Amino acid sequence: MRILMISDIHANLPALLTLEPEIEAADLTLVGGDLIGYYCDVNEVIAFVIRHGLTCVCGNHDHFLLHGVPDKVPPHVKWALAYAERVITPNHRAYLASLPLIWSQVVDGRRILLTHGSPWRPIGEYLYEDTDKRDALREFNMDVIAFGQTHRPWLDTTTRPVLINLGSVGQSRHRPGIVCCSVYDTVTNEVEQSERQYDFSGVMEKALAEGADAWIHRFMSEDT
């Protein structure tokens, strides 16, 4: 089986649409959370995910919408969550509320664990490439552990389990204005990570029209 793995869509439909051919071709698509936050295609992204039958876990922005926004989060995060609160439909809120914090199953003989942050703290912990928790992650009896949260992809296939940071579909931070995705082959146990550019001008324009501030340029353009 070919399993497409993505994360951190962040209400960015144009970015997600660049992956539609891969989603349709994959045997299974896993999403590491954060369907909402930062941008404005809240209902459109959730509708896409439901329509295509994607398997998702809950991200921290999804969790904030459902359970309240911590005081310590930046103003632009609060702005996007307030926007999502205004526009989200009851059915789409219910869908977010149905998402687990961790998804773990055997797929085609491979044990796969999917979460947003870390297996210990799915909402609050960030696993960057220099994490000191790699040895602890390898104590899990899994073939693959996939996660997001950092918006920076990385991959470790040197030992079992394979560790995959999925990066971000909607707001990459290592290279602004691109879409990240990973494909895991259950037969070969190999992972292919790829990136593509997309036109994010409409995403920015819509957010700015809805009241987003200049912070948006920091995440979406290498020129500002």
ZADONU-744442 format. One record per atom (N, C-alpha, C): atom name; chain; x, y negated, z negated; residue number from 0. Coordinates in steps of 0.001 Angstrom, whole numbers, plus 500000, padded with zeros to 6 digits. Each point is the difference from the previous one (the first is absolute). Example, Ala and Ser with C-alpha at 12.3 -4.5 7.8 and 13.67 -1.06 7.14 Angstrom:
NODE  N  A  513190  505690  492200  0;
NODE  CA  A  499110  498810  500000  0;
NODE  C  A  500900  498800  500000  0;
NODE  N  A  499650  498950  500720  1;
NODE  CA  A  500820  498810  499940  1;
NODE  C  A  499230  498910  499270  1;
***
This chain:
NODE  N  A  500836  501204  500000  0;
NODE  CA  A  499164  498796  500000  0;
NODE  C  A  500869  498748  500000  0;
NODE  N  A  499482  498961  500648  1;
NODE  CA  A  500650  498694  499956  1;
NODE  C  A  499141  499090  499127  1;
NODE  N  A  500603  499527  498913  2;
NODE  CA  A  499289  499166  499044  2;
NODE  C  A  500537  498576  500104  2;
NODE  N  A  499127  499071  500361  3;
NODE  CA  A  500354  498585  500025  3;
NODE  C  A  499837  499444  498591  3;
NODE  N  A  501004  499271  499536  4;
NODE  CA  A  499962  499423  498659  4;
NODE  C  A  500239  498500  500099  4;
NODE  N  A  499109  499218  499396  5;
NODE  CA  A  500108  498543  500017  5;
NODE  C  A  499612  499457  498636  5;
NODE  N  A  500242  498707  499791  6;
NODE  CA  A  499651  499405  498716  6;
NODE  C  A  499864  498491  500143  6;
NODE  N  A  499412  499390  498991  7;
NODE  CA  A  499968  498543  499848  7;
NODE  C  A  499499  499298  501264  7;
NODE  N  A  498761  500271  500355  8;
NODE  CA  A  499384  499377  501174  8;
NODE  C  A  499649  498551  499723  8;
NODE  N  A  499531  499722  498822  9;
NODE  CA  A  499751  498639  499514  9;
NODE  C  A  499073  499181  500903  9;
NODE  N  A  498852  500588  500316  10;
NODE  CA  A  498946  499267  500717  10;
NODE  C  A  500520  499349  501283  10;
NODE  N  A  500883  500704  500679  11;
NODE  CA  A  500605  499520  501243  11;
NODE  C  A  499594  500945  501129  11;
NODE  N  A  498872  499716  500626  12;
NODE  CA  A  499478  500893  501029  12;
NODE  C  A  500872  500039  501252  12;
NODE  N  A  500491  498875  500533  13;
NODE  CA  A  500844  500092  501195  13;
NODE  C  A  501207  500920  499818  13;
NODE  N  A  500631  499950  498830  14;
NODE  CA  A  501123  500896  499751  14;
NODE  C  A  499543  501456  500001  14;
NODE  N  A  498892  500273  499341  15;
NODE  CA  A  499491  501373  499934  15;
NODE  C  A  499618  500523  501379  15;
NODE  N  A  499438  499153  500826  16;
NODE  CA  A  499563  500435  501332  16;
NODE  C  A  501159  500442  500884  16;
NODE  N  A  501205  499503  499726  17;
NODE  CA  A  501141  500462  500796  17;
NODE  C  A  500270  501482  499788  17;
NODE  N  A  499512  500554  498896  18;
NODE  CA  A  500223  501407  499677  18;
NODE  C  A  498841  500902  500394  18;
NODE  N  A  498968  499439  500599  19;
NODE  CA  A  498828  500825  500319  19;
NODE  C  A  500338  501195  500890  19;
NODE  N  A  500838  499862  501029  20;
NODE  CA  A  500345  501198  500787  20;
NODE  C  A  500673  501085  499165  20;
NODE  N  A  500895  499609  499097  21;
NODE  CA  A  500662  500976  499143  21;
NODE  C  A  499025  500638  499022  21;
NODE  N  A  499069  499214  499483  22;
NODE  CA  A  498984  500530  499091  22;
NODE  C  A  499136  501033  500710  22;
NODE  N  A  499609  499703  501216  23;
NODE  CA  A  499154  500927  500754  23;
NODE  C  A  500753  501264  500401  23;
NODE  N  A  501311  499893  500166  24;
NODE  CA  A  500798  501159  500406  24;
NODE  C  A  500434  500866  498824  24;
NODE  N  A  500019  499432  498804  25;
NODE  CA  A  500483  500726  498829  25;
NODE  C  A  498981  501033  499536  25;
NODE  N  A  500493  501061  499378  26;
NODE  CA  A  499108  500995  499400  26;
NODE  C  A  499406  499486  498690  26;
NODE  N  A  500723  499109  499340  27;
NODE  CA  A  499563  499422  498729  27;
NODE  C  A  500710  498670  499828  27;
NODE  N  A  499283  499008  499465  28;
NODE  CA  A  500627  498716  499690  28;
NODE  C  A  499821  499702  498520  28;
NODE  N  A  501106  499731  499334  29;
NODE  CA  A  500007  499667  498580  29;
NODE  C  A  500335  498525  499838  29;
NODE  N  A  499304  499334  499086  30;
NODE  CA  A  500195  498571  499756  30;
NODE  C  A  500342  499798  498523  30;
NODE  N  A  501142  499360  499766  31;
NODE  CA  A  500479  499836  498634  31;
NODE  C  A  499467  498774  499276  31;
NODE  N  A  498771  499606  500297  32;
NODE  CA  A  499348  498953  499217  32;
NODE  C  A  500198  498590  500506  32;
NODE  N  A  499356  499080  499286  33;
NODE  CA  A  499944  498577  500333  33;
NODE  C  A  499361  499766  501369  33;
NODE  N  A  498749  500358  500082  34;
NODE  CA  A  499224  499684  501204  34;
NODE  C  A  499710  498511  500068  34;
NODE  N  A  499925  499348  498843  35;
NODE  CA  A  499646  498576  499958  35;
NODE  C  A  501162  499192  499426  35;
NODE  N  A  499771  498689  499892  36;
NODE  CA  A  500989  499097  499448  36;
NODE  C  A  500739  499231  501082  36;
NODE  N  A  500375  498789  499705  37;
NODE  CA  A  500780  499101  500846  37;
NODE  C  A  499229  499419  501188  37;
NODE  N  A  499310  500826  500782  38;
NODE  CA  A  499370  499506  501224  38;
NODE  C  A  498496  500250  499983  38;
NODE  N  A  499337  499773  501105  39;
NODE  CA  A  498544  499774  499972  39;
NODE  C  A  499136  501070  500669  39;
NODE  N  A  500580  501015  500604  40;
NODE  CA  A  499188  501016  500673  40;
NODE  C  A  499600  501096  499014  40;
NODE  N  A  499372  499588  498930  41;
NODE  CA  A  499688  500920  498898  41;
NODE  C  A  499049  501104  500452  41;
NODE  N  A  498821  499624  500445  42;
NODE  CA  A  499014  500998  500400  42;
NODE  C  A  500403  500719  501274  42;
NODE  N  A  500674  499285  500896  43;
NODE  CA  A  500390  500602  501270  43;
NODE  C  A  501006  501135  499796  43;
NODE  N  A  500961  499792  499101  44;
NODE  CA  A  500994  501036  499736  44;
NODE  C  A  499365  501197  499302  44;
NODE  N  A  499183  499754  498994  45;
NODE  CA  A  499373  501124  499292  45;
NODE  C  A  499083  500778  500943  45;
NODE  N  A  499266  499297  500851  46;
NODE  CA  A  499133  500672  500966  46;
NODE  C  A  500823  500872  500949  46;
NODE  N  A  501142  499507  500442  47;
NODE  CA  A  500881  500777  500877  47;
NODE  C  A  500466  501269  499294  47;
NODE  N  A  500431  499857  498769  48;
NODE  CA  A  500495  501142  499229  48;
NODE  C  A  498910  501054  499831  48;
NODE  N  A  498808  499559  499682  49;
NODE  CA  A  498878  500939  499835  49;
NODE  C  A  499650  500646  501328  49;
NODE  N  A  499921  499204  501041  50;
NODE  CA  A  499601  500506  501324  50;
NODE  C  A  500970  501067  500516  50;
NODE  N  A  501265  499814  499726  51;
NODE  CA  A  501005  500944  500494  51;
NODE  C  A  500299  501120  499006  51;
NODE  N  A  499327  499995  498862  52;
NODE  CA  A  500159  501081  499036  52;
NODE  C  A  501383  500097  499393  52;
NODE  N  A  500632  498850  499728  53;
NODE  CA  A  501335  500011  499426  53;
NODE  C  A  499949  500365  498512  53;
NODE  N  A  501024  500644  499537  54;
NODE  CA  A  500106  500401  498594  54;
NODE  C  A  500825  498958  499253  54;
NODE  N  A  499408  499382  498994  55;
NODE  CA  A  500631  498849  499336  55;
NODE  C  A  500096  500200  498497  55;
NODE  N  A  500983  499322  499419  56;
NODE  CA  A  500043  499821  498552  56;
NODE  C  A  499800  498515  499700  56;
NODE  N  A  499797  499697  498741  57;
NODE  CA  A  499751  498628  499570  57;
NODE  C  A  501323  499272  499783  57;
NODE  N  A  500085  498774  500520  58;
NODE  CA  A  501172  499161  499771  58;
NODE  C  A  499740  498984  498908  58;
NODE  N  A  501031  499234  499633  59;
NODE  CA  A  499830  499056  498905  59;
NODE  C  A  499040  498866  500357  59;
NODE  N  A  500002  499530  501259  60;
NODE  CA  A  499056  498946  500380  60;
NODE  C  A  498569  500536  500006  60;
NODE  N  A  499821  501220  500477  61;
NODE  CA  A  498671  500633  499934  61;
NODE  C  A  499549  500101  498542  61;
NODE  N  A  500921  500395  499145  62;
NODE  CA  A  499695  500168  498574  62;
NODE  C  A  499660  498664  499345  62;
NODE  N  A  500734  498934  500380  63;
NODE  CA  A  499723  498677  499437  63;
NODE  C  A  498583  499547  500348  63;
NODE  N  A  499591  500249  501231  64;
NODE  CA  A  498649  499601  500404  64;
NODE  C  A  498945  500706  499152  64;
NODE  N  A  500239  501255  499714  65;
NODE  CA  A  499010  500797  499278  65;
NODE  C  A  500013  499740  498503  65;
NODE  N  A  501166  499703  499438  66;
NODE  CA  A  500140  499989  498545  66;
NODE  C  A  500506  498687  499429  66;
NODE  N  A  500222  498995  500845  67;
NODE  CA  A  500429  498709  499508  67;
NODE  C  A  501443  499694  500370  67;
NODE  N  A  500266  498718  500196  68;
NODE  CA  A  501313  499541  500448  68;
NODE  C  A  500830  499578  498792  68;
NODE  N  A  501186  500567  499813  69;
NODE  CA  A  500857  499575  498884  69;
NODE  C  A  500399  498532  500140  69;
NODE  N  A  500161  499339  498885  70;
NODE  CA  A  500375  498584  500026  70;
NODE  C  A  501362  499763  500637  70;
NODE  N  A  500889  500973  499919  71;
NODE  CA  A  501382  499792  500431  71;
NODE  C  A  500186  500049  501515  71;
NODE  N  A  499006  500422  500762  72;
NODE  CA  A  500202  500122  501444  72;
NODE  C  A  500068  498610  500639  72;
NODE  N  A  500705  499853  501127  73;
NODE  CA  A  500163  498694  500647  73;
NODE  C  A  498676  499429  500500  73;
NODE  N  A  499938  498678  500165  74;
NODE  CA  A  498758  499360  500456  74;
NODE  C  A  499500  500524  501344  74;
NODE  N  A  500900  500309  500933  75;
NODE  CA  A  499523  500468  501306  75;
NODE  C  A  499373  501394  499912  75;
NODE  N  A  500445  500807  499044  76;
NODE  CA  A  499351  501293  499781  76;
NODE  C  A  498596  499784  499447  76;
NODE  N  A  499874  499076  499047  77;
NODE  CA  A  498685  499696  499437  77;
NODE  C  A  499068  499427  501074  77;
NODE  N  A  500539  499159  500877  78;
NODE  CA  A  499176  499426  501070  78;
NODE  C  A  499416  501106  500876  78;
NODE  N  A  500832  500933  500420  79;
NODE  CA  A  499533  501057  500894  79;
NODE  C  A  498985  500909  499321  79;
NODE  N  A  500197  500271  498722  80;
NODE  CA  A  499049  500842  499283  80;
NODE  C  A  498679  499274  499783  80;
NODE  N  A  500053  498697  499763  81;
NODE  CA  A  498763  499229  499891  81;
NODE  C  A  499251  499999  501334  81;
NODE  N  A  500750  499901  501090  82;
NODE  CA  A  499369  500070  501318  82;
NODE  C  A  499348  501368  500208  82;
NODE  N  A  500737  501062  499682  83;
NODE  CA  A  499447  501348  500152  83;
NODE  C  A  498755  500188  499154  83;
NODE  N  A  500018  499457  498801  84;
NODE  CA  A  498836  500093  499114  84;
NODE  C  A  498779  499359  500631  84;
NODE  N  A  500192  498906  500709  85;
NODE  CA  A  498876  499297  500627  85;
NODE  C  A  499414  500771  501180  85;
NODE  N  A  500855  500672  500766  86;
NODE  CA  A  499524  500536  501284  86;
NODE  C  A  499752  501504  500005  86;
NODE  N  A  500585  500748  499087  87;
NODE  CA  A  499904  501456  500090  87;
NODE  C  A  498559  500462  499833  87;
NODE  N  A  499618  500994  500794  88;
NODE  CA  A  498651  500534  499910  88;
NODE  C  A  499901  500984  498832  88;
NODE  N  A  498806  500216  499472  89;
NODE  CA  A  499855  500974  498911  89;
NODE  C  A  500501  501391  500379  89;
NODE  N  A  499730  500436  501220  90;
NODE  CA  A  500445  501335  500423  90;
NODE  C  A  501526  500089  500053  90;
NODE  N  A  500629  498937  500441  91;
NODE  CA  A  501461  500024  500080  91;
NODE  C  A  500634  499895  498622  91;
NODE  N  A  499385  499267  499093  92;
NODE  CA  A  500479  499995  498617  92;
NODE  C  A  499882  501403  499395  92;
NODE  N  A  498888  500650  500263  93;
NODE  CA  A  499808  501358  499489  93;
NODE  C  A  501044  500948  500570  93;
NODE  N  A  500368  499791  501264  94;
NODE  CA  A  501041  500839  500600  94;
NODE  C  A  501328  499802  499269  94;
NODE  N  A  500378  498760  499757  95;
NODE  CA  A  501236  499750  499260  95;
NODE  C  A  499956  500652  498620  95;
NODE  N  A  498850  499924  499359  96;
NODE  CA  A  499859  500580  498663  96;
NODE  C  A  500119  501528  500018  96;
NODE  N  A  499784  500608  501153  97;
NODE  CA  A  500071  501462  500107  97;
NODE  C  A  501425  500512  500212  97;
NODE  N  A  500945  499105  500263  98;
NODE  CA  A  501350  500432  500349  98;
NODE  C  A  500767  500456  498765  98;
NODE  N  A  500703  501116  500099  99;
NODE  CA  A  500823  500465  498867  99;
NODE  C  A  501297  499215  499910  99;
NODE  N  A  500639  500047  498837  100;
NODE  CA  A  501309  499388  499850  100;
NODE  C  A  501097  500878  500594  100;
NODE  N  A  499779  501292  499983  101;
NODE  CA  A  500963  500954  500556  101;
NODE  C  A  499251  501042  500812  101;
NODE  N  A  500518  500329  501156  102;
NODE  CA  A  499479  501078  500845  102;
NODE  C  A  501087  501049  500126  102;
NODE  N  A  499680  501249  499690  103;
NODE  CA  A  500978  501074  500067  103;
NODE  C  A  499321  501265  500519  103;
NODE  N  A  500495  500483  501126  104;
NODE  CA  A  499423  501198  500591  104;
NODE  C  A  501068  500786  500752  104;
NODE  N  A  499684  501267  500254  105;
NODE  CA  A  500820  500818  500890  105;
NODE  C  A  499400  499899  501394  105;
NODE  N  A  500800  499524  500948  106;
NODE  CA  A  499555  499832  501381  106;
NODE  C  A  500921  500809  500900  106;
NODE  N  A  499436  500983  500677  107;
NODE  CA  A  500778  500850  500908  107;
NODE  C  A  501221  500584  499291  107;
NODE  N  A  499785  500377  498752  108;
NODE  CA  A  501054  500637  499229  108;
NODE  C  A  500972  499050  499325  108;
NODE  N  A  499817  498696  500183  109;
NODE  CA  A  500901  499012  499397  109;
NODE  C  A  499294  499272  498862  109;
NODE  N  A  500682  499902  498868  110;
NODE  CA  A  499445  499294  498848  110;
NODE  C  A  500312  498508  500135  110;
NODE  N  A  498936  499187  500069  111;
NODE  CA  A  500151  498574  500255  111;
NODE  C  A  499353  499208  498869  111;
NODE  N  A  500719  499010  499501  112;
NODE  CA  A  499474  499083  498992  112;
NODE  C  A  500037  498595  500586  112;
NODE  N  A  498873  499311  499905  113;
NODE  CA  A  499868  498631  500504  113;
NODE  C  A  499537  499098  498877  113;
NODE  N  A  500683  498884  499830  114;
NODE  CA  A  499587  499017  499006  114;
NODE  C  A  500427  498620  500490  114;
NODE  N  A  499556  498964  499299  115;
NODE  CA  A  500340  498648  500452  115;
NODE  C  A  501345  499554  499441  115;
NODE  N  A  500125  500021  498686  116;
NODE  CA  A  501242  499584  499372  116;
NODE  C  A  500909  501181  499730  116;
NODE  N  A  499888  500574  498813  117;
NODE  CA  A  500764  501198  499665  117;
NODE  C  A  499034  501043  499445  117;
NODE  N  A  500424  501270  499951  118;
NODE  CA  A  499107  501013  499422  118;
NODE  C  A  499690  499756  498532  118;
NODE  N  A  500879  499280  499299  119;
NODE  CA  A  499783  499735  498573  119;
NODE  C  A  499123  498766  499781  119;
NODE  N  A  500202  498978  500827  120;
NODE  CA  A  499233  498764  499893  120;
NODE  C  A  499562  499586  501406  120;
NODE  N  A  498909  500594  500483  121;
NODE  CA  A  499588  499775  501386  121;
NODE  C  A  499692  498549  500336  121;
NODE  N  A  499560  499230  499021  122;
NODE  CA  A  499624  498613  500269  122;
NODE  C  A  501154  499038  499750  122;
NODE  N  A  500788  500228  498957  123;
NODE  CA  A  500921  498973  499558  123;
NODE  C  A  501460  500165  500352  123;
NODE  N  A  500430  501191  500457  124;
NODE  CA  A  501433  500222  500175  124;
NODE  C  A  500407  499925  501468  124;
NODE  N  A  501192  499440  500229  125;
NODE  CA  A  500558  499834  501338  125;
NODE  C  A  501231  500895  500142  125;
NODE  N  A  500036  500816  501063  126;
NODE  CA  A  501134  500872  500247  126;
NODE  C  A  500775  499486  501213  126;
NODE  N  A  500990  499157  499721  127;
NODE  CA  A  500866  499499  501061  127;
NODE  C  A  501060  501056  500326  127;
NODE  N  A  500750  499740  501077  128;
NODE  CA  A  500970  500996  500455  128;
NODE  C  A  501092  500253  498976  128;
NODE  N  A  500313  499013  499178  129;
NODE  CA  A  501039  500173  498987  129;
NODE  C  A  499437  500485  498658  129;
NODE  N  A  498799  500559  500012  130;
NODE  CA  A  499387  500464  498762  130;
NODE  C  A  500875  501021  499288  130;
NODE  N  A  500011  499919  498685  131;
NODE  CA  A  500747  500972  499202  131;
NODE  C  A  499142  501205  499637  131;
NODE  N  A  498824  500109  500635  132;
NODE  CA  A  499068  501075  499657  132;
NODE  C  A  499961  501116  501041  132;
NODE  N  A  500969  500029  500918  133;
NODE  CA  A  499982  501054  501018  133;
NODE  C  A  500100  501397  499386  133;
NODE  N  A  500865  500162  499011  134;
NODE  CA  A  500133  501312  499373  134;
NODE  C  A  498694  500402  499322  134;
NODE  N  A  499337  499038  499368  135;
NODE  CA  A  498720  500307  499351  135;
NODE  C  A  498938  500360  501027  135;
NODE  N  A  500007  499334  501149  136;
NODE  CA  A  499046  500335  501058  136;
NODE  C  A  500216  501427  500498  136;
NODE  N  A  501234  500443  499979  137;
NODE  CA  A  500301  501342  500505  137;
NODE  C  A  499588  501095  499022  137;
NODE  N  A  499565  499618  498821  138;
NODE  CA  A  499480  500993  499062  138;
NODE  C  A  498582  500430  500354  138;
NODE  N  A  499333  499222  500866  139;
NODE  CA  A  498657  500398  500438  139;
NODE  C  A  500108  501181  500961  139;
NODE  N  A  499104  500960  499841  140;
NODE  CA  A  499990  501180  500873  140;
NODE  C  A  499233  499663  501284  140;
NODE  N  A  500611  499180  500813  141;
NODE  CA  A  499386  499503  501229  141;
NODE  C  A  500982  500131  501153  141;
NODE  N  A  499465  500033  501208  142;
NODE  CA  A  500843  499912  501185  142;
NODE  C  A  500173  498554  500443  142;
NODE  N  A  498978  499181  499760  143;
NODE  CA  A  500032  498600  500405  143;
NODE  C  A  499347  499157  498914  143;
NODE  N  A  500637  498879  499658  144;
NODE  CA  A  499363  498967  499189  144;
NODE  C  A  500025  498721  500819  144;
NODE  N  A  498829  499440  500265  145;
NODE  CA  A  499877  498782  500811  145;
NODE  C  A  499363  498899  499165  145;
NODE  N  A  500476  498774  500208  146;
NODE  CA  A  499520  498872  499207  146;
NODE  C  A  500239  498714  500780  146;
NODE  N  A  499460  498891  499481  147;
NODE  CA  A  500145  498710  500662  147;
NODE  C  A  500408  498934  498999  147;
NODE  N  A  499166  498970  499863  148;
NODE  CA  A  500112  498963  498975  148;
NODE  C  A  501089  498958  500261  148;
NODE  N  A  501198  500415  500418  149;
NODE  CA  A  501108  499053  500138  149;
NODE  C  A  499959  499226  501311  149;
NODE  N  A  499263  500491  500994  150;
NODE  CA  A  499953  499426  501351  150;
NODE  C  A  501348  500118  500711  150;
NODE  N  A  500852  500888  499529  151;
NODE  CA  A  501320  500224  500593  151;
NODE  C  A  500199  501505  500178  151;
NODE  N  A  500046  500469  501243  152;
NODE  CA  A  500086  501451  500217  152;
NODE  C  A  501389  500554  499683  152;
NODE  N  A  500020  501217  499497  153;
NODE  CA  A  501251  500750  499904  153;
NODE  C  A  499674  501485  499969  153;
NODE  N  A  501021  500798  500264  154;
NODE  CA  A  499799  501439  500173  154;
NODE  C  A  501199  500742  499430  154;
NODE  N  A  499726  501074  499257  155;
NODE  CA  A  501054  500866  499472  155;
NODE  C  A  499609  501447  500291  155;
NODE  N  A  500709  500597  500932  156;
NODE  CA  A  499731  501393  500372  156;
NODE  C  A  501131  500923  499559  156;
NODE  N  A  500872  499508  499118  157;
NODE  CA  A  501196  500771  499662  157;
NODE  C  A  499702  501219  499140  157;
NODE  N  A  498971  499915  499169  158;
NODE  CA  A  499636  501143  499168  158;
NODE  C  A  498476  500086  499928  158;
NODE  N  A  499513  500998  499315  159;
NODE  CA  A  498560  500170  499835  159;
NODE  C  A  499565  499396  498671  159;
NODE  N  A  498848  499290  499918  160;
NODE  CA  A  499121  499673  501122  160;
NODE  C  A  500543  498855  500857  160;
NODE  N  A  499527  499945  501238  161;
NODE  CA  A  500252  498844  500845  161;
NODE  C  A  499312  498793  499361  161;
NODE  N  A  500709  498889  499925  162;
NODE  CA  A  499444  498770  499425  162;
NODE  C  A  499781  498996  501113  162;
NODE  N  A  498775  499480  500112  163;
NODE  CA  A  499659  499068  501069  163;
NODE  C  A  499364  498756  499415  163;
NODE  N  A  500696  498870  500108  164;
NODE  CA  A  499323  498724  499771  164;
NODE  C  A  499442  499563  501343  164;
NODE  N  A  498708  499810  500059  165;
NODE  CA  A  499296  499799  501258  165;
NODE  C  A  500073  498575  500534  165;
NODE  N  A  500604  499084  499238  166;
NODE  CA  A  500022  498613  500460  166;
NODE  C  A  498599  499426  500010  166;
NODE  N  A  499733  499115  500951  167;
NODE  CA  A  498697  499338  500047  167;
NODE  C  A  499517  499858  501430  167;
NODE  N  A  498706  500227  500176  168;
NODE  CA  A  499361  499714  501279  168;
NODE  C  A  499758  498503  500141  168;
NODE  N  A  499428  499388  498973  169;
NODE  CA  A  499485  498650  500135  169;
NODE  C  A  500895  498881  499555  169;
NODE  N  A  501078  500325  499221  170;
NODE  CA  A  500864  498918  499528  170;
NODE  C  A  501388  500543  499681  170;
NODE  N  A  500722  500385  501033  171;
NODE  CA  A  501361  500484  499799  171;
NODE  C  A  500872  498876  499457  171;
NODE  N  A  500950  500362  499161  172;
NODE  CA  A  500857  498984  499379  172;
NODE  C  A  501477  500159  500333  172;
NODE  N  A  500396  501118  500552  173;
NODE  CA  A  501395  500133  500420  173;
NODE  C  A  500210  499391  501378  173;
NODE  N  A  498949  500037  500822  174;
NODE  CA  A  500001  499354  501316  174;
NODE  C  A  498588  499463  500229  174;
NODE  N  A  499790  498718  499799  175;
NODE  CA  A  498642  499452  500112  175;
NODE  C  A  499386  500206  501382  175;
NODE  N  A  498688  500154  500002  176;
NODE  CA  A  499261  500080  501256  176;
NODE  C  A  500086  501325  500712  176;
NODE  N  A  500209  501098  499250  177;
NODE  CA  A  500011  501315  500631  177;
NODE  C  A  499061  500938  499252  177;
NODE  N  A  499727  501138  500628  178;
NODE  CA  A  499164  501048  499430  178;
NODE  C  A  500878  501229  499754  178;
NODE  N  A  499917  500567  498815  179;
NODE  CA  A  500787  501181  499645  179;
NODE  C  A  499111  501241  499964  179;
NODE  N  A  500545  501119  500458  180;
NODE  CA  A  499282  501265  499847  180;
NODE  C  A  501006  501149  499941  180;
NODE  N  A  499566  501111  499429  181;
NODE  CA  A  500818  501210  499897  181;
NODE  C  A  499182  501183  500491  181;
NODE  N  A  500653  500928  500668  182;
NODE  CA  A  499346  501229  500449  182;
NODE  C  A  500760  501180  499405  182;
NODE  N  A  499271  500830  499269  183;
NODE  CA  A  500586  501190  499381  183;
NODE  C  A  499536  501237  500750  183;
NODE  N  A  500943  500839  500388  184;
NODE  CA  A  499722  501253  500705  184;
NODE  C  A  500082  501142  498995  184;
NODE  N  A  498868  500644  499748  185;
NODE  CA  A  499976  501060  498995  185;
NODE  C  A  500760  501247  500436  185;
NODE  N  A  500191  500178  501294  186;
NODE  CA  A  500711  501181  500498  186;
NODE  C  A  501497  499847  499788  186;
NODE  N  A  500529  498852  500366  187;
NODE  CA  A  501448  499771  499913  187;
NODE  C  A  500433  499353  498685  187;
NODE  N  A  499051  499476  499237  188;
NODE  CA  A  500275  499256  498773  188;
NODE  C  A  500820  498735  500281  188;
NODE  N  A  499819  499436  501193  189;
NODE  CA  A  500728  498798  500396  189;
NODE  C  A  499078  498791  500010  189;
NODE  N  A  500592  498832  499802  190;
NODE  CA  A  499264  498738  499957  190;
NODE  C  A  500583  499048  501037  190;
NODE  N  A  499121  499366  500745  191;
NODE  CA  A  500408  498949  500926  191;
NODE  C  A  499364  498689  499551  191;
NODE  N  A  500818  499026  499669  192;
NODE  CA  A  499505  498675  499644  192;
NODE  C  A  500177  499061  501185  192;
NODE  N  A  498978  499172  500254  193;
NODE  CA  A  500078  499079  501132  193;
NODE  C  A  499394  498656  499631  193;
NODE  N  A  500350  499009  500784  194;
NODE  CA  A  499519  498635  499800  194;
NODE  C  A  499623  499416  501349  194;
NODE  N  A  499029  499098  499999  195;
NODE  CA  A  499622  499308  501231  195;
NODE  C  A  499566  498588  499681  195;
NODE  N  A  500209  499131  500945  196;
NODE  CA  A  499562  498630  499853  196;
NODE  C  A  498540  499874  500430  196;
NODE  N  A  499333  498961  499524  197;
NODE  CA  A  498629  499718  500411  197;
NODE  C  A  499779  498498  499921  197;
NODE  N  A  498933  499554  500600  198;
NODE  CA  A  499666  498574  499998  198;
NODE  C  A  499230  499678  498723  198;
NODE  N  A  500659  499325  499063  199;
NODE  CA  A  499375  499701  498716  199;
NODE  C  A  499427  498590  499940  199;
NODE  N  A  499987  499291  501134  200;
NODE  CA  A  499535  498613  499978  200;
NODE  C  A  498541  499895  499574  200;
NODE  N  A  499163  500919  500456  201;
NODE  CA  A  498585  499951  499632  201;
NODE  C  A  499781  500267  498526  201;
NODE  N  A  500818  500883  499420  202;
NODE  CA  A  499901  500302  498572  202;
NODE  C  A  500319  498756  499186  202;
NODE  N  A  501058  499307  500392  203;
NODE  CA  A  500392  498777  499302  203;
NODE  C  A  498944  498909  500149  203;
NODE  N  A  499517  499828  501219  204;
NODE  CA  A  499016  498943  500249  204;
NODE  C  A  498731  500229  499188  204;
NODE  N  A  499546  501238  499937  205;
NODE  CA  A  498782  500304  499255  205;
NODE  C  A  500202  499740  498512  205;
NODE  N  A  501136  500417  499467  206;
NODE  CA  A  500273  499788  498576  206;
NODE  C  A  500119  498515  499682  206;
NODE  N  A  500697  499264  500842  207;
NODE  CA  A  500145  498561  499770  207;
NODE  C  A  498656  499291  500067  207;
NODE  N  A  499147  500434  500927  208;
NODE  CA  A  498667  499408  500110  208;
NODE  C  A  499148  500276  498770  208;
NODE  N  A  500301  501114  499317  209;
NODE  CA  A  499249  500362  498798  209;
NODE  C  A  500617  499433  498730  209;
NODE  N  A  501100  499253  500139  210;
NODE  CA  A  500568  499330  498832  210;
NODE  C  A  501350  500490  499538  210;
NODE  N  A  500632  500919  500742  211;
NODE  CA  A  501337  500446  499632  211;
NODE  C  A  500980  498841  500105  211;
NODE  N  A  501036  500058  499193  212;
NODE  CA  A  500994  498928  499964  212;
NODE  C  A  501221  500391  500840  212;
NODE  N  A  501043  499195  499923  213;
NODE  CA  A  501192  500198  500823  213;
NODE  C  A  500759  501277  499667  213;
NODE  N  A  499666  500655  498882  214;
NODE  CA  A  500659  501261  499667  214;
NODE  C  A  499907  501006  501126  214;
NODE  N  A  498965  499912  500800  215;
NODE  CA  A  499770  500990  501043  215;
NODE  C  A  501156  500054  500999  215;
NODE  N  A  500656  498878  500232  216;
NODE  CA  A  501100  499973  500960  216;
NODE  C  A  501201  500802  499495  216;
NODE  N  A  500169  500045  498699  217;
NODE  CA  A  501145  500719  499435  217;
NODE  C  A  499920  501488  500293  217;
NODE  N  A  498808  500542  500059  218;
NODE  CA  A  499826  501423  500203  218;
NODE  C  A  499828  500381  501468  218;
NODE  N  A  499589  499046  500832  219;
NODE  CA  A  499616  500371  501359  219;
NODE  C  A  500927  499474  501085  219;
NODE  N  A  500969  499185  499661  220;
NODE  CA  A  500858  499442  501033  220;
NODE  C  A  501432  499899  499515  220;
NODE  N  A  500933  500436  500825  221;
NODE  CA  A  501402  499922  499658  221;
NODE  C  A  500535  498576  500180  221;
NODE  N  A  499218  499119  500613  222;
NODE  CA  A  500470  498672  500318  222;
NODE  C  A  499724  498985  498893  222;
NODE  N  A  499210  500392  498976  223;
NODE  CA  A  499652  499039  498959  223;
NODE  C  A  500225  500614  498622  223;
***
